[in-house]
């Protein structure tokens, strides 16, 4: 059992069950019974997390909360970053009208799986799908994923629209301005579409019709569970629909937070 480092919001409650117990409308195990000192039982959430471990960087990702993914130089740093980001992710869940208690979600994190990352992982991007993504999803679960993905996209667009065009640079003067980040996020949706087997081509910057078409295709794929079977059985460029939902939501949220954090 993997536990988060001790600290606020990182409980080490005993008696946690294997997290690969599935709930009706989330996917991974969402609740377990814990007995207190007096023997009274109560239900607490279990948050399934998988690790994508590269040689230089590790991602910690909540299995069934698309977009709630953070990275660090090692497992502990990635898990700590994931826990810290829970309160920010709660804003997204609220916008999607999906209950999310950041304290409860963090208090019972367990590791479902660890996958070996790639050079893209070390570069700072999610790349390798866990085997858990091959699990079938119901129509209700797929719709929930699609709603969270759409909310992540909307959150990014609203954050970018409200931002100053020139962002604060790093200590060495590096970093992208708002419009460069917008173009990067939009053009990367073509990669996400291709992961589902859609034959999309790069489109000009600010082509809103093309962006809408590509994103509509991604949502349709997520709702349909477009790619089935174990990740290892797919072609090199293909990924399960659940992974694509997670990656596109993470990419939008990550850059929305970047814009927020770099306001002048």
C-alpha positions in Angstrom: 0.0 0.0 0.0 1.4 3.4 -0.9 0.6 6.3 1.4 1.1 10.0 0.9 3.7 11.8 3.0 2.3 12.8 6.4 0.9 16.3 6.4 -2.4 18.2 6.2 -5.0 16.4 4.2 -2.9 13.3 3.9 -4.5 10.6 6.1 -3.0 7.3 6.9 -6.2 5.5 8.0 -5.7 1.8 8.4 -7.8 -1.0 6.9 -8.0 0.4 3.3 -9.2 -2.1 0.8 -7.7 -2.9 -2.6 -8.7 0.1 -4.8 -9.6 -2.0 -7.8 -13.1 -2.4 -6.5 -15.4 -0.5 -9.0 -18.2 1.8 -8.2 -21.3 2.2 -10.3 -20.8 5.6 -11.8 -17.1 6.5 -11.3 -15.1 3.6 -12.4 -12.4 2.8 -9.8 -13.3 2.0 -6.2 -14.9 5.1 -4.8 -15.7 4.0 -1.2 -14.6 1.5 1.4 -15.6 0.7 5.0 -13.3 1.9 7.8 -13.9 0.9 11.4 -13.0 3.4 14.1 -11.7 2.6 17.7 -15.3 1.9 18.9 -15.9 -0.5 16.0 -18.3 1.9 14.2 -18.2 1.6 10.5 -18.2 4.5 8.1 -17.8 4.9 4.3 -14.9 6.9 3.1 -13.8 7.7 -0.5 -10.9 5.8 -2.1 -9.1 7.7 -4.8 -7.4 5.4 -7.3 -4.1 6.9 -8.7 -1.7 5.5 -11.1 1.9 6.6 -11.7 3.6 7.1 -15.1 7.2 6.9 -14.1 9.9 8.1 -16.5 13.6 8.3 -15.8 13.5 11.9 -14.8 9.9 12.7 -14.1 6.9 10.9 -12.6 3.2 11.8 -13.2 0.6 10.9 -10.6 -2.9 10.8 -12.1 -6.3 10.2 -10.5 -7.8 7.3 -12.6 -11.3 8.6 -12.8 -10.9 12.4 -12.4 -9.7 13.5 -15.9 -7.3 16.4 -15.6 -6.3 15.8 -12.0 -2.7 14.9 -12.8 0.5 16.4 -11.5 4.2 15.6 -11.9 7.4 15.7 -9.9 10.9 14.5 -10.0 10.0 11.3 -8.1 6.9 9.4 -6.8 6.6 11.3 -3.5 6.9 14.7 -5.2 4.3 13.8 -7.8 1.9 12.5 -5.2 2.4 15.6 -3.0 1.8 17.9 -6.0 -1.4 15.9 -6.8 -2.6 16.4 -3.3 -1.8 20.1 -3.3 -3.7 20.5 -6.6 -6.9 19.0 -5.2 -8.4 22.3 -4.1 -7.8 23.8 -7.5 -9.3 20.8 -9.3 -12.4 21.2 -7.0 -13.2 24.4 -8.9 -13.5 22.3 -12.1 -15.6 19.7 -10.5 -18.0 22.3 -9.2 -18.3 23.9 -12.6 -19.2 20.5 -13.9 -21.7 20.0 -11.1 -20.0 16.8 -10.0 -19.4 16.4 -6.2 -15.7 16.5 -5.3 -14.4 16.9 -1.7 -10.7 17.7 -2.1 -9.9 16.7 1.5 -11.7 13.4 1.3 -10.3 12.6 -2.1 -6.8 13.1 -0.9 -7.2 11.4 2.5 -7.5 7.9 0.9 -5.2 7.9 -2.1 -3.9 4.5 -3.1 -1.8 3.4 -6.1 -3.6 1.3 -8.6 -0.8 0.8 -11.1 2.6 2.0 -12.1 3.5 2.2 -15.8 6.9 2.9 -17.3 7.1 6.3 -18.9 8.7 7.4 -22.1 10.8 10.3 -23.3 7.6 12.3 -23.6 7.0 11.7 -19.9 10.4 13.1 -19.1 9.7 16.0 -21.3 6.6 16.8 -19.2 3.7 15.2 -21.0 1.4 12.2 -20.3 2.1 9.5 -22.8 1.6 5.9 -21.5 -1.9 4.6 -20.8 -2.3 2.3 -17.8 -3.9 -1.1 -18.1 -6.8 0.1 -16.0 -8.0 2.2 -18.9 -8.9 -1.0 -20.7 -11.7 -1.6 -18.2 -15.2 -1.1 -19.9 -17.2 1.9 -18.9 -20.9 2.3 -18.8 -22.7 5.0 -20.8 -23.1 7.0 -17.5 -19.4 6.8 -16.8 -18.5 7.8 -20.3 -20.9 10.8 -20.1 -19.3 11.9 -16.8 -15.9 11.8 -18.4 -17.1 13.8 -21.4 -18.7 16.5 -19.1 -15.4 16.9 -17.2 -13.4 17.1 -20.4 -15.8 19.8 -21.8 -15.6 21.7 -18.5 -11.7 21.6 -18.6 -11.8 23.0 -22.2 -14.3 25.8 -21.2 -12.2 26.6 -18.1 -9.1 27.0 -20.2 -10.9 29.2 -22.8 -12.4 31.4 -20.0 -9.1 31.7 -18.2 -7.2 32.7 -21.4 -9.9 35.2 -22.4 -9.6 36.9 -19.0 -5.8 37.0 -19.0 -3.4 39.8 -19.8 -1.7 39.0 -23.2 1.8 39.3 -21.8 2.6 36.9 -19.0 5.2 37.0 -16.3 8.4 35.3 -17.4 10.6 32.9 -15.5 13.8 33.7 -13.7 15.7 33.4 -17.0 13.2 35.3 -19.0 11.7 32.2 -20.7 8.1 31.2 -21.1 5.2 31.7 -23.5 2.7 34.5 -23.6 -1.0 34.0 -23.5 -1.6 33.7 -27.3 1.2 31.2 -27.7 -0.2 29.0 -25.0 -3.7 29.2 -26.6 -2.3 28.2 -30.0 -0.3 25.3 -28.3 -3.4 24.0 -26.5 -5.6 24.2 -29.6 -3.1 22.5 -31.9 -2.5 19.7 -29.5 -6.2 18.7 -29.8 -5.2 17.2 -33.2 -2.9 14.8 -31.4 -5.6 13.8 -29.0 -8.0 13.2 -31.9 -5.4 11.0 -33.6 -5.0 9.0 -30.4 -8.6 8.0 -31.0 -8.0 7.1 -34.6 -9.5 10.2 -36.0 -7.9 11.5 -39.2 -7.5 15.1 -38.3 -4.9 17.5 -39.7 -3.3 20.6 -38.2 -5.4 23.7 -38.7 -4.5 27.4 -38.7 -4.4 29.3 -35.5 -7.7 30.9 -34.5 -9.7 28.6 -36.8 -12.5 28.2 -34.3 -14.6 26.0 -36.6 -11.8 23.5 -37.0 -11.2 23.5 -33.3 -14.9 22.9 -32.6 -14.9 20.0 -35.1 -11.9 18.3 -33.6 -13.1 18.7 -30.1 -16.6 17.4 -31.1 -14.9 14.3 -32.5 -12.9 13.8 -29.3 -16.1 14.0 -27.2 -17.9 11.6 -29.4 -15.0 9.2 -29.0 -15.0 9.5 -25.2 -18.7 9.0 -25.1 -18.5 5.9 -27.3 -15.4 4.5 -25.7 -13.9 4.7 -29.2 -10.8 2.6 -28.4 -11.3 -0.7 -26.6 -8.9 -3.4 -25.5 -5.7 -3.2 -23.5 -3.3 -0.3 -24.3 -0.6 -2.8 -25.4 -2.9 -4.1 -28.1 -3.3 -0.7 -29.8 -1.1 0.8 -32.4 1.8 3.0 -31.4 -0.1 6.2 -31.8 -3.5 5.0 -30.4 -4.7 5.3 -26.8 -7.8 4.2 -24.9 -10.6 6.7 -24.8 -10.3 7.1 -21.1 -6.7 8.0 -21.4 -7.5 10.6 -24.1 -10.1 12.1 -21.9 -7.5 12.3 -19.1 -4.8 13.8 -21.2 -6.8 16.5 -23.0 -8.4 17.6 -19.8 -5.0 17.6 -18.0 -3.4 19.6 -20.9 -6.2 22.3 -20.8 -6.2 22.6 -17.0 -2.4 22.6 -16.7 -2.1 25.5 -19.1 -5.0 27.3 -17.5 -3.2 27.1 -14.2 0.0 28.3 -15.9 -1.8 31.4 -17.2 -3.2 32.1 -13.8 0.2 31.6 -12.1 2.0 33.9 -14.5 -0.3 36.9 -14.3 1.8 40.1 -14.2 
